[in-house]
Amino acid sequence: MCNAILLPIIENFNRPNAVARFARVAQAMGVDTRGMSDEAASMSAIQAIRDLSTRVGIPSGFSQLGVTKADIEGWLDKALADPCAPCNPRTASRDEVRELYLEAL
């Protein structure tokens, strides 16, 4: 559930470093990107992810699961040590990770 809540937020963070990839994601999700720039199509991908999350009943934030700001502080070291982090299109600082988690609250 946590990954599903974070997905549109993290992908929006990554989007500037992978615009063409996200334009393809929009197409794969059924967005009609004809006539759109890659930039516009990539933003449509993020919205399509949000729309899908809503349709399948993903909570809109961690607070709906009882998560608090205090919980988020405990997640930071784990997120930064995640072995998948180096594969991310954009490197996040500790402060950026905190902001992403707070956005997901």
N, C-alpha and C positions, 0 to 999 in steps of 0.2 A: 504494500500500500504506500509506503514512504517513497519508493521509487516512482510510483505513478503520480503522486502529488508533486514531486520535484521535477518530473520530466519536462513539462512546458517551461518551467522557470529556468532550468539548467540549459535547455536547448535554446531559449531566448538569449541567455548569456553567451552561449557558444556561437550563435548565428553569425555575428560579424566576422568570425574567422572561418566560416564555412558556408557562405551565402549560396554558392552554386549547389552544394550538397542539399541544403534545405529547400532550394527551389525544386530539386528532384523529389524530395520528400513530399512536397505539396502535390506534385503530379501523382506520386504513388498513392496519396491519400484521396485522390479523386478531385482535387482542385483544378478547375480549368484555368491554366496559367497562360493560355494563348494571349499574346499582346502585353503580358506583364514583364517587367524587368525581373532579373534574378532577385534583386533586392525586395521588390514587392511580393514575388512568389515565395521567397524565404519567410517573409513575415506572415504570409497566408498559411504556411506550414505550421507555424507556431499556433495560429488560431485554430487550425484543423485539429491539432493535438489537444488543445483546450476543449474544443467542441466534442471530440471523441471521449475525453475524460468525463465530461458532463453527462453524455449519453449513457455511459456504462456505470455511472453512479460513483465515480471517484470523489471523495471529499475534496472540497475546494481548498482546504488548508489543514495543517497539522493540529490546529486548535480544536478542530472537530473530533480529533482522536485523543484529546486531553493533554497534548504536548504544550509545554510552557517555554518561555525564554530561557529559563534555567536549564531545561533539558537540552536545548540547542547548544549551549556552551560545552556540554559533555560530548557532543557529537563532532566537534571541530577537529580534534586530533585524529579521530578515526577517519574522517573524510579526507584529510590531507595525507594520511598514510595509505589510503586505498590503492591497491596495486593497479587498478584500472585508470587512475588519475593521469598517468603520463600519456594515455591514448586520447585524452580529451583534446578537442581542437584548440582550446584556450586554457591556459594555466590560470588557476585562481589562487589568490593570496588568502591568508587566514581571514582577513577582514572581508574579502569578497565572499568567501564561503559563508561567513556569519550573515552577511546581508542577504544572500540567496536563501538561507534557512529562515531568516526573519520574514522575507517576502512570502515564504511558504507557510508561515504560521497562520 
